[in-house]
Amino acid sequence: MAAEGSTGSELADRLRIKPRSKVRLSAWNPNDTLGHEKVAAQPVLAHGLERLVSLQERLYASRTTALLVVVQGMDTAGKDGIINHVMSAFNVEGVDVTSFGVPSPEERAHDYLWRHHLAAPKRGWIGIHNRSHYESVLIERAEDLTPPAVWRKRYAQINAWEQELTESGTRIVKFYLHIDKDEQRARLQARLDDPTKQWKFNPDDLKTRARWDDYMAAYQDALEKCSTDAAPWYLIPANRKWFARLAVAEIVAMTMDNLKLDYPKPSFDPKAIVIE
């Protein structure tokens, strides 16, 4: 799946947040494409989607492992686009996509991880979470919805929960789609200017935008404190939508390929079966 830029494994290594490393989002260029060119990347992405078809089939057939894909980012970062374009390679029979919004009264009556555990994929399935359990240390922190004494404890709790899922047979891969404030302005304006996209515009997005620095600080801490060997974070430069889709497809395919899954052997002798 190599293009003119990095190969799949090299790209993943360059975008992965190493455990216990310091993260400064200002040092990551959201326009970076790591040497990839748009024209050359298109057939690479197409081939990557084909790989995902085969890899999902083996995951579903084996029923030994689950895959949880977490997609996070600021408003307009491209979360829906990643899911629609990259994850479209997957058969819907075997995939659950969950979008997490404001918790319902029932969800508020439980601990903050309860609804996310309910949405964790079963073995053989892929779970795609549009926003996730990290909202508890992102929006709740940036919007002052939760006291610091509470959200500061959650990084360790999240790490422990993800470790539990991993030990129970779920592979976790997490993507933060990194755009800058100028790119977000352009995308928000494009929504306002296009009558077919105005329904996607939410005036409350401007309130979130006004707290940009608070959100960047929250994302930095989440990436820094919660990228582990069991559940790595990948920081995806996302100003160029085509590159973000390519990078996510490469990394998901690599993650699934590393599971070394194969089709299960039948419980009977196929050669002994005669179909008349």
Phi, psi and omega per residue, in radians:
M1 nan 0.414 -3.080
A2 -1.360 2.513 2.984
A3 -2.046 -2.811 3.136
E4 -1.201 -0.387 3.127
G5 -1.543 -2.548 -3.079
S6 -1.182 2.660 2.983
T7 -1.305 2.999 -3.089
G8 -0.976 -0.872 -3.104
S9 -1.191 -0.637 3.116
E10 -1.170 -0.727 3.125
L11 -1.086 -0.783 3.131
A12 -1.079 -0.715 -3.131
D13 -1.135 -0.643 -3.113
R14 -1.307 -0.477 -3.095
L15 -1.698 -0.204 -3.117
R16 -1.311 2.362 3.033
I17 -1.439 1.994 -3.099
K18 -1.214 2.458 3.117
P19 -0.961 2.407 3.091
R20 1.156 0.284 3.092
S21 -1.591 2.708 3.089
K22 -1.416 2.476 -3.127
V23 -2.115 2.219 3.028
R24 -2.252 1.838 -3.052
L25 -1.079 -0.493 3.126
S26 -1.119 -0.329 -3.136
A27 -1.550 -0.105 -3.128
W28 -1.801 2.123 -3.106
N29 -1.452 1.981 -3.107
P30 -1.222 -0.179 3.078
N31 -1.587 -0.109 -3.053
D32 -1.128 2.439 3.057
T33 -2.147 0.175 3.078
L34 0.900 0.683 3.075
G35 1.537 -0.056 3.134
H36 -1.442 2.520 3.064
E37 -1.936 2.525 -3.021
K38 -1.018 -0.817 -3.082
V39 -1.106 -0.779 -3.132
A40 -1.222 -0.437 -3.076
A41 -1.322 -0.429 -3.060
Q42 -1.049 -0.865 3.101
P43 -1.172 -0.500 3.102
V44 -1.151 -0.764 3.113
L45 -1.116 -0.735 3.130
A46 -1.061 -0.747 3.122
H47 -1.154 -0.656 3.119
G48 -1.100 -0.689 3.106
L49 -1.133 -0.629 3.078
E50 -1.115 -0.704 3.099
R51 -1.068 -0.704 -3.112
L52 -1.095 -0.580 3.101
V53 -1.036 -0.870 -3.130
S54 -1.169 -0.709 -3.113
L55 -1.147 -0.694 3.107
Q56 -1.138 -0.669 -3.137
E57 -1.060 -0.720 3.127
R58 -1.193 -0.667 3.092
L59 -1.069 -0.796 -3.100
Y60 -1.184 -0.680 -3.112
A61 -1.218 -0.646 -3.062
S62 -1.302 -0.623 -3.137
R63 0.944 0.545 3.137
T64 -1.866 -0.350 -3.026
T65 -2.446 2.628 3.009
A66 -2.033 2.781 3.084
L67 -2.183 2.216 3.068
L68 -1.969 2.090 3.126
V69 -1.906 2.094 3.139
V70 -1.834 2.260 3.124
V71 -2.139 2.054 -3.122
Q72 -2.213 2.780 3.085
G73 2.874 2.881 3.102
M74 -1.165 2.906 3.067
D75 -0.957 2.363 -3.121
T76 1.297 0.152 -3.120
A77 -1.180 -0.335 3.102
G78 1.921 0.371 -3.116
K79 -1.054 -0.841 -3.141
D80 -1.117 -0.671 3.142
G81 -1.129 -0.712 3.090
I82 -1.043 -0.812 -3.106
I83 -1.152 -0.756 -3.095
N84 -1.192 -0.700 -3.041
H85 -1.561 -0.894 -3.072
V86 -1.330 -0.847 -3.055
M87 -1.329 -0.083 3.092
S88 -1.145 -0.252 3.102
A89 -1.202 -0.384 -3.064
F90 -1.432 2.526 3.018
N91 -1.243 2.298 -3.115
V92 -1.071 -0.449 3.042
E93 -1.387 1.593 -3.095
G94 2.297 0.092 -3.135
V95 -2.342 2.346 2.990
D96 -2.097 2.187 3.067
V97 -1.882 2.184 -3.119
T98 -2.162 2.204 3.055
S99 -1.842 2.191 -3.084
F100 -1.764 2.043 3.076
G101 -1.868 -2.636 3.106
V102 -1.109 2.300 -3.121
P103 -1.032 2.470 3.087
S104 -1.342 2.921 3.082
P105 -0.968 -0.711 3.127
E106 -1.116 -0.731 3.138
E107 -1.156 -0.639 3.100
R108 -1.161 -0.398 -3.133
A109 -1.336 -0.142 3.117
H110 -1.984 3.062 3.049
D111 -1.173 2.792 -2.978
Y112 -1.163 -0.323 3.138
L113 -1.594 -0.144 -3.031
W114 -0.996 -0.880 -3.075
R115 -1.189 -0.462 3.135
H116 -1.350 -0.611 3.084
H117 -1.170 -0.659 3.090
L118 -1.069 -0.549 -3.084
A119 -1.614 0.016 3.117
A120 -1.141 2.445 -3.076
P121 -1.249 2.596 3.033
K122 -1.479 2.888 -3.087
R123 -1.028 2.343 -3.102
G124 1.658 -0.197 -3.071
W125 -1.923 2.825 3.031
I126 -1.988 2.230 3.048
G127 -1.887 2.244 3.107
I128 -2.020 2.071 -3.099
H129 -1.887 1.992 3.071
N130 -1.544 1.840 -2.803
R131 1.203 2.974 -2.945
S132 -2.917 -2.851 3.081
H133 -1.099 -0.230 3.126
Y134 -1.316 -0.229 3.062
E135 -1.008 -0.441 -3.120
S136 -1.227 -0.306 3.068
V137 -2.082 0.158 3.102
L138 -1.968 -1.415 -3.090
I139 -1.131 -0.685 -3.114
E140 -1.164 -0.545 3.088
R141 -1.362 -0.905 -3.040
A142 -1.131 -0.555 -3.111
E143 -1.667 0.138 3.132
D144 0.991 0.680 3.126
L145 -1.530 -0.324 -3.106
T146 -2.326 2.391 -3.135
P147 -1.101 2.550 3.113
P148 -0.936 -0.630 -3.125
A149 -1.093 -0.403 3.137
V150 -1.542 -0.943 -3.046
W151 -1.218 -0.418 3.120
R152 -1.159 -0.460 3.115
K153 -1.374 -0.289 -2.972
R154 -1.321 -0.399 3.120
Y155 -1.063 -0.814 3.117
A156 -1.154 -0.662 3.119
Q157 -1.131 -0.728 3.115
I158 -1.121 -0.779 3.117
N159 -1.044 -0.725 -3.140
A160 -1.155 -0.705 3.130
W161 -1.145 -0.762 3.122
E162 -1.152 -0.605 3.080
Q163 -1.150 -0.689 3.109
E164 -1.086 -0.788 3.110
L165 -1.057 -0.757 -3.129
T166 -1.067 -0.801 -3.121
E167 -1.192 -0.328 3.122
S168 -1.620 0.042 3.041
G169 1.876 0.302 3.124
T170 -1.935 2.139 3.037
R171 -1.533 2.327 -3.068
I172 -2.041 2.334 3.047
V173 -2.373 2.303 -2.988
K174 -2.174 2.353 -3.110
F175 -2.116 2.231 2.962
Y176 -1.874 2.068 -3.136
L177 -1.545 1.966 -2.973
H178 -1.726 1.934 3.022
I179 -2.094 2.836 3.086
D180 -1.744 3.029 -3.031
K181 -1.171 -0.603 3.117
D182 -1.149 -0.714 3.118
E183 -1.145 -0.680 3.102
Q184 -1.116 -0.702 3.099
R185 -1.015 -0.802 -3.127
A186 -1.091 -0.709 -3.115
R187 -1.250 -0.654 3.081
L188 -1.143 -0.726 3.131
Q189 -1.127 -0.668 3.118
A190 -1.078 -0.640 3.093
R191 -1.144 -0.732 -3.140
L192 -1.163 -0.611 -3.067
D193 -1.383 -0.314 -3.060
D194 -1.863 1.958 -3.126
P195 -0.989 -0.465 -3.129
T196 -1.434 -0.125 -3.126
K197 -2.026 -0.102 -3.068
Q198 -1.090 -0.478 3.126
W199 -1.112 -0.387 -3.139
K200 -1.451 -0.226 -3.100
F201 -1.425 2.291 3.106
N202 -2.135 2.048 -3.138
P203 -0.935 -0.454 3.120
D204 -1.169 -0.339 3.082
D205 -1.059 -0.503 3.141
L206 -1.240 -0.544 3.068
K207 -1.179 -0.704 3.078
T208 -1.117 -0.733 -3.140
R209 -1.051 -0.609 -3.139
A210 -1.152 -0.324 3.117
R211 -1.839 0.506 -3.055
W212 -0.877 -0.870 -3.087
D213 -1.099 -0.639 3.108
D214 -1.135 -0.703 3.120
Y215 -1.189 -0.696 3.121
M216 -1.086 -0.700 3.100
A217 -1.121 -0.678 3.131
A218 -1.174 -0.752 3.103
Y219 -1.112 -0.738 3.126
Q220 -0.982 -0.797 -3.123
D221 -1.172 -0.699 3.137
A222 -1.109 -0.753 3.131
L223 -1.164 -0.718 -3.070
E224 -1.249 -0.735 -3.029
K225 -1.553 -0.321 -2.988
C226 -2.178 0.350 2.983
S227 -1.711 1.939 -3.053
T228 -2.164 2.965 3.062
D229 -1.088 -0.601 -3.114
A230 -1.294 -0.604 -3.051
A231 -2.496 1.393 -3.071
P232 -1.276 2.582 2.954
W233 -1.667 2.463 2.986
Y234 -2.066 2.206 3.135
L235 -1.644 1.924 -3.015
I236 -1.791 1.973 3.012
P237 -1.039 2.123 -2.924
A238 -2.177 0.209 3.034
N239 -1.117 -0.517 3.070
R240 -1.781 1.827 -3.034
K241 -1.022 -0.675 -3.099
W242 -1.105 -0.625 3.141
F243 -1.276 -0.696 3.122
A244 -1.030 -0.727 3.138
R245 -1.165 -0.719 3.102
L246 -1.080 -0.834 -3.081
A247 -1.097 -0.777 -3.135
V248 -1.132 -0.746 3.128
A249 -1.075 -0.751 3.126
E250 -1.054 -0.805 -3.035
I251 -1.277 -0.670 3.075
V252 -1.105 -0.771 3.129
A253 -1.084 -0.751 3.125
M254 -1.100 -0.745 3.141
T255 -1.068 -0.783 -3.137
M256 -1.211 -0.671 3.124
D257 -1.092 -0.638 -3.135
N258 -1.205 -0.228 3.082
L259 -1.249 -0.304 3.108
K260 0.955 0.765 -3.129
L261 -1.438 2.604 3.072
D262 -2.406 2.881 3.114
Y263 -1.178 2.400 3.141
P264 -1.173 2.582 3.106
K265 -1.346 2.460 -3.134
P266 -1.186 2.701 3.140
S267 -1.478 0.104 -3.130
F268 -2.320 2.995 3.098
D269 -1.617 1.854 -3.113
P270 -1.008 -0.526 -3.111
K271 -1.253 -0.334 -3.140
A272 -1.518 -0.088 -3.115
I273 -1.566 2.245 3.099
V274 -2.083 2.074 3.124
I275 -1.764 1.970 -3.086
E276 -1.634 nan nan
